[in-house]
């Protein structure tokens, strides 16, 4: 089992910025991580893909966050990041990270991002 640990959520005003990170709990014991992704789930809605990055760094974004969010990864640390700028109230959700390790997907516990004045 791989436990993913997320950090960086919180309360931010509209137009503000926030950064999230995600890494396996015992990163040093994992040889390599495949694709990584961030999802989010707003109250009353299904979990949806926000951004995806392949093992070689190719990225893909949901239309709603293009130009505002940036997903990156540090392969040496098996860590993934999500830089969120120009945040809107509709970005409010629980954000989950997902990583493929050994051809199996794992989820983080989720971190709450609230965009409100």
One Martini backbone bead per residue (centre of mass of N, CA, C, O) as a GRO file, in nm:
protein
  117
    1UNK     BB    1   0.097   0.035   0.019
    2UNK     BB    2   0.013   0.379  -0.062
    3UNK     BB    3   0.071   0.688   0.097
    4UNK     BB    4  -0.076   0.998   0.054
    5UNK     BB    5   0.045   1.337   0.100
    6UNK     BB    6  -0.115   1.634   0.171
    7UNK     BB    7  -0.073   1.994   0.101
    8UNK     BB    8  -0.206   2.353   0.118
    9UNK     BB    9  -0.462   2.413   0.215
   10UNK     BB   10  -0.742   2.661   0.229
   11UNK     BB   11  -0.791   3.006   0.269
   12UNK     BB   12  -0.907   3.226   0.002
   13UNK     BB   13  -0.925   3.484  -0.197
   14UNK     BB   14  -1.031   3.619  -0.456
   15UNK     BB   15  -0.740   3.608  -0.673
   16UNK     BB   16  -0.573   3.416  -0.542
   17UNK     BB   17  -0.323   3.193  -0.396
   18UNK     BB   18  -0.224   2.837  -0.425
   19UNK     BB   19  -0.049   2.548  -0.285
   20UNK     BB   20   0.010   2.211  -0.372
   21UNK     BB   21   0.095   1.887  -0.229
   22UNK     BB   22   0.241   1.551  -0.316
   23UNK     BB   23   0.332   1.249  -0.131
   24UNK     BB   24   0.472   0.986  -0.030
   25UNK     BB   25   0.531   0.882   0.282
   26UNK     BB   26   0.765   0.671   0.155
   27UNK     BB   27   0.948   0.780  -0.093
   28UNK     BB   28   1.226   0.616  -0.071
   29UNK     BB   29   1.072   0.326  -0.143
   30UNK     BB   30   1.021   0.447  -0.429
   31UNK     BB   31   1.124   0.418  -0.745
   32UNK     BB   32   0.850   0.491  -0.916
   33UNK     BB   33   0.637   0.726  -1.087
   34UNK     BB   34   0.390   0.789  -1.274
   35UNK     BB   35   0.121   0.915  -1.305
   36UNK     BB   36  -0.035   1.234  -1.232
   37UNK     BB   37  -0.305   1.387  -1.023
   38UNK     BB   38  -0.577   1.618  -1.005
   39UNK     BB   39  -0.861   1.645  -0.800
   40UNK     BB   40  -1.218   1.739  -0.753
   41UNK     BB   41  -1.475   1.807  -0.487
   42UNK     BB   42  -1.777   1.929  -0.472
   43UNK     BB   43  -2.057   1.993  -0.339
   44UNK     BB   44  -2.270   1.764  -0.500
   45UNK     BB   45  -2.028   1.645  -0.663
   46UNK     BB   46  -1.817   1.508  -0.868
   47UNK     BB   47  -1.530   1.385  -0.936
   48UNK     BB   48  -1.264   1.581  -1.094
   49UNK     BB   49  -1.052   1.672  -1.326
   50UNK     BB   50  -0.778   1.906  -1.335
   51UNK     BB   51  -0.484   1.752  -1.354
   52UNK     BB   52  -0.213   1.620  -1.569
   53UNK     BB   53   0.089   1.404  -1.542
   54UNK     BB   54   0.339   1.257  -1.677
   55UNK     BB   55   0.643   1.103  -1.653
   56UNK     BB   56   0.749   1.327  -1.887
   57UNK     BB   57   0.551   1.605  -1.849
   58UNK     BB   58   0.278   1.586  -1.960
   59UNK     BB   59  -0.001   1.804  -1.991
   60UNK     BB   60  -0.338   1.844  -1.841
   61UNK     BB   61  -0.653   2.034  -1.855
   62UNK     BB   62  -0.906   2.180  -1.746
   63UNK     BB   63  -1.081   2.434  -1.875
   64UNK     BB   64  -1.137   2.590  -1.595
   65UNK     BB   65  -0.791   2.610  -1.541
   66UNK     BB   66  -0.676   2.732  -1.773
   67UNK     BB   67  -0.412   2.963  -1.700
   68UNK     BB   68  -0.412   2.913  -1.361
   69UNK     BB   69  -0.296   2.627  -1.357
   70UNK     BB   70  -0.009   2.424  -1.225
   71UNK     BB   71   0.158   2.129  -1.308
   72UNK     BB   72   0.403   1.944  -1.117
   73UNK     BB   73   0.727   1.762  -1.094
   74UNK     BB   74   0.945   1.559  -0.871
   75UNK     BB   75   1.118   1.275  -0.926
   76UNK     BB   76   1.325   1.270  -0.689
   77UNK     BB   77   1.059   1.308  -0.476
   78UNK     BB   78   0.776   1.216  -0.567
   79UNK     BB   79   0.646   1.505  -0.643
   80UNK     BB   80   0.350   1.710  -0.638
   81UNK     BB   81   0.205   2.003  -0.797
   82UNK     BB   82  -0.024   2.296  -0.734
   83UNK     BB   83  -0.073   2.591  -0.902
   84UNK     BB   84  -0.294   2.856  -0.786
   85UNK     BB   85  -0.459   3.106  -0.972
   86UNK     BB   86  -0.711   3.308  -0.982
   87UNK     BB   87  -0.921   3.250  -0.778
   88UNK     BB   88  -1.242   3.099  -0.736
   89UNK     BB   89  -1.527   3.004  -0.586
   90UNK     BB   90  -1.551   2.747  -0.789
   91UNK     BB   91  -1.279   2.613  -0.657
   92UNK     BB   92  -1.428   2.497  -0.438
   93UNK     BB   93  -1.274   2.212  -0.270
   94UNK     BB   94  -1.170   1.889  -0.274
   95UNK     BB   95  -0.837   1.785  -0.302
   96UNK     BB   96  -0.692   1.524  -0.506
   97UNK     BB   97  -0.452   1.285  -0.526
   98UNK     BB   98  -0.282   1.097  -0.795
   99UNK     BB   99  -0.101   0.781  -0.823
  100UNK     BB  100   0.124   0.576  -1.009
  101UNK     BB  101   0.216   0.257  -0.863
  102UNK     BB  102   0.277  -0.020  -1.008
  103UNK     BB  103  -0.001   0.012  -1.184
  104UNK     BB  104  -0.129   0.171  -0.936
  105UNK     BB  105  -0.376   0.354  -0.784
  106UNK     BB  106  -0.361   0.649  -0.570
  107UNK     BB  107  -0.488   0.823  -0.281
  108UNK     BB  108  -0.557   1.087  -0.119
  109UNK     BB  109  -0.730   1.251   0.150
  110UNK     BB  110  -0.745   1.545   0.115
  111UNK     BB  111  -0.792   1.904   0.044
  112UNK     BB  112  -0.910   2.210   0.145
  113UNK     BB  113  -1.057   2.458  -0.074
  114UNK     BB  114  -1.125   2.807  -0.005
  115UNK     BB  115  -1.317   3.058  -0.185
  116UNK     BB  116  -1.334   3.365   0.000
  117UNK     BB  117  -1.440   3.680   0.144
   0.00000   0.00000   0.00000
